[in-house]
Structure formats: structure tokens, C-alpha cells
Amino acid sequence: MKDVDLYLKVRHAVRIEGLSERAAARRFGIDPRTVNKMMKFSVPELCTGEPALRRGFPPRIERDRLQRRPQRGD
């Protein structure tokens, strides 16, 4: 797992400074795919390897919303 400080620096470089994800990867010496993942999630992945929750609905509300989604053929 990447250090939280690095996570914040990368997100700041891309979001605030306007650096491209590829340029941020070069600056911090990490893989561009890692930078892409850092930009997708607002917090680092958990120690268990499970991806962090995306911003949006809280998990319970999101689960309930998905369960009410109509199925094909209904």
C-alpha cells in the first residue's frame, strides 16, 4: 500500500497543479496505472486489499439503491 502522504501529493499534483497523470507518475516514480487508481478513489485502498469506497452514496444507501434496480425481463 502506498503511503498516505504520497497519495495526497499525487492527487494535489494532478487536481490542483494540473499535472497529467503520466507526468505525475514520472515525478513521483510510480506506475501510471497506480496514479490512475489514486485519482479514482478519494482514500487509499484498505490493508486487506479491498478497494476503498468511491465518493457518493454511503454503502447502505448504495446497496439498497442497487437492490431496487429493475432486472431485465421485468
C-alpha positions in Angstrom: 0.0 0.0 0.0 1.3 3.5 -0.8 1.9 6.0 1.9 -0.9 8.4 2.5 1.4 11.4 2.1 2.3 10.2 -1.4 -1.3 9.6 -2.1 -2.1 13.2 -1.2 0.8 14.7 -3.1 -0.1 12.8 -6.2 -3.8 13.9 -6.0 -2.7 17.5 -5.4 -0.3 17.5 -8.3 -3.0 16.2 -10.7 -6.0 18.1 -9.4 -4.6 21.4 -8.3 -1.4 21.8 -10.2 -2.9 20.5 -13.4 -0.2 17.9 -14.0 -1.2 15.0 -16.2 -1.4 11.5 -14.6 1.6 10.3 -16.7 3.7 13.3 -15.7 2.8 12.8 -12.0 3.8 9.2 -12.3 7.2 10.3 -13.6 7.6 12.9 -10.9 6.9 10.5 -8.1 8.5 7.4 -9.6 5.4 5.3 -9.6 3.4 3.4 -12.3 0.9 5.5 -14.3 -1.8 2.9 -13.5 -1.2 3.5 -9.8 -1.7 7.2 -10.4 -4.9 6.4 -12.2 -6.2 4.4 -9.2 -5.2 7.1 -6.8 -7.3 9.5 -8.8 -10.3 7.2 -8.9 -10.6 6.8 -5.1 -10.7 9.5 -2.5 -8.9 7.4 0.1 -6.2 4.7 -0.3 -7.1 1.0 -0.5 -7.6 -0.8 2.8 -4.8 -3.0 4.2 -7.0 -6.0 3.3 -6.6 -5.3 -0.4 -10.2 -4.3 -0.8 -10.7 -1.2 -2.9 -11.8 1.9 -1.0 -15.3 3.2 -1.4 -15.9 5.8 -4.1 -17.4 9.0 -3.1 -21.1 9.1 -3.4 -23.9 7.4 -1.5 -23.0 5.7 1.8 -22.6 1.9 1.3 -26.0 1.0 2.9 -27.9 3.5 0.7 -25.9 2.4 -2.4 -26.7 -1.3 -1.7 -30.4 -0.5 -1.2 -30.5 1.5 -4.4 -28.9 -1.3 -6.4 -31.3 -3.9 -5.0 -34.3 -1.9 -6.2 -32.9 -1.7 -9.7 -35.3 -3.4 -12.2 -34.0 -6.6 -13.6 -34.0 -7.5 -17.3 -37.3 -9.0 -18.4 -39.3 -7.4 -15.6 
